[in-house]
């Protein structure tokens, strides 16, 4: 793959995940705005105690660890995070489209599929013909049904789904920015 093609692919991936992150932020803000004051108070107490699927994915836990991770590891983690949202994104689109306007309900799922394909090409480019051996970068399989279990409190589950989606898209955006910077051999890849 030519360097200019690789750079264009990285730029496109960063732009796509930025869009998904911004969309997630808008969706969660719109969702919160649609709630009654009492419902908002309940959710503000609940989410800090909740957890997301990505909390079980082996990934850098802070800025220093992210900056020390290899470009390939950051791409693989990004791929797995995007992959883990393929099935839940269908529920996310349905959950959100019931009360909010986000355009085409399949837009999230489609954007995730495009991003996953682009990251896959970037990973193959990093491998440059070498076999795809994960070494110590192996990641657990995503829990496909993790976000699909609707409990008694549908409001809580919807909020959790949106908040986790926003959190994970922020992680992917950060990892792709660092990987892109590292690829450019810029010694100043600060977060």
N, C-alpha and C positions, 0 to 999 in steps of 0.2 A: 504494500500500500504506500502510495506517495505521501511525503510529509505534509503537503498541502491538503490532501484528502483526509488524512488523519486529523489535522488541525480543524478542518471544517466539521468533521464528525464530532470531535470533542466540543466545539462551539455549539453545534446543534443540540447535543445531549445536555449541555449546561442550560441552554435556553429552554429546552423542553421541561427539564426538571424545575427550573425557576418558575415557569408558567404553572406547573402542577402545584408547587408550593404556594404561589400566590392564589391560585384557585382554592386550595385547601383553606388558606387563611380567610378568604372571602366567604367560603361556605360556613366556616365555624362562626364567623362574626354575624352572618345573616341568621344562622341557627340561633345564636344567643339572643339576637335582637327580637326573634319571634317568640321568645319565652316570656312567661309571666315573671314578675320579680321574685316570687317564692321559688319557682323552678330554677331560676338563675342561682339563687343562694344555695339550693340543694346541690347543684352541679359543681359549684365552686368548692364545696367541701369534699365531694366525691373524687374528682379526677386526680388530685395530687396523690391519692392513695391507690389509684388504679395502676395498671401496667399495660404495656403494649406488647404485641408479638415481637417486635424488634428488640425488646429487652432481653430476649432469649437468643438473639443472634450474636455470635461472636463478632465484635466490632470494636474499634477504638473507642475509649471512654472519655477522652478529653482532647484538647488541642494538641498537646505534646505527643500523645500516642498517635493521633491522626497524622501529624507531620512526620512521624518516624515510620509510618506504614509504607510499604512499597506501593507503587502505582498499580501493579497487578492486584494486590490485595484490596485496595480501595475500589477498583473496578468490580472485582468479584463480590465484595460486600454490597456494593450498589446494585449489582445484578440481582442478588438474592433478595434484597429489600424490595426492589421493583417486582420481582417474581412473586414474593409473598403477598402482594396486593392484587394480583390478577383476579382471583375469585372474589375477595372482599370488595373490590372496586365495583362489581356488579350490584352488590347490596348497597354500597355507598351511593352509587348513582340513584338507585331506587329510593333510599332513605331520604336523600337530599331533594330529589325531584318532587317528592310529595308536598314539601312545604316551601321550597325555594326554587328560584329560576337559575339554572346553571348552564343553560343552553341544551345541547343534545345530551340526554342522559347517558349515552354510551361514550361521550367525549373523554371521560376519565379513563375508561378501560382502553380505548383506542390509543390515547396518548401514552399510557403505560406500556402497551404492546410495542409502539414505535420506539420508545425509550429503551425497552429491554433489547430489542433487535439492534439498536445502535450501540449499546454497551457491549453486547455479544461480539459485534464486529471489532470494537476497540480491544476487547480481551484477546481475540484471535490475532490482532495486529501486534499486541504486546508479546504474544507467544512466538511470533515470527517463525512459524513452521515447527516449533518445538511441541512435543506432546503436552497435552493439558493435564499436568500432574499438580494436584492441589497442594502437595506437601503439607505444611502446617497451616495453610490458609483455608483448610476445609471448613465449611460452615454447615450447621445443622439444617435439615430440610425445614422449609417454612411450614407452619401449622395452617393448612389451607382452610380448616373450618373454625379457626380460633375466633374470628370476629363474627361468625355467622350464627353463633348461639345467642338467640334473643331471649333474655331473661324476662322477669316479671316487669321490669321497668324499661320500656322501650325508649323512653326519653334519655335515660342514662346510657343505654347501649348506643344510641345514635350519636350522642355527644362524644362518647369514648371512641367510637369509630372515626369521627371527624378529627378529634384531637390527635389520635394516633397516626392518622394519615398525614396530617400537617407535620407532626414530629418526624415521621419517617422521610417525608419529602425534603425536609430541612437537612436531615442527615445525608441523603443522597446528593443533594445540592452541594453540601460542604465537601464530601468525598470526591465528587467529580471536579470541583474547582481546584482542590489540592492536587489531584492526579494530573489535571491539565497543566497546572503550573509546573509540577515536577517534570512533565514531559517536555516543557519548553526549556528545561535546564536553568530556570531562573532560580537563583540562590535565595531569593526573598519570597518564599511561599508562605507568608504568615496568614493566619486566619483572622 
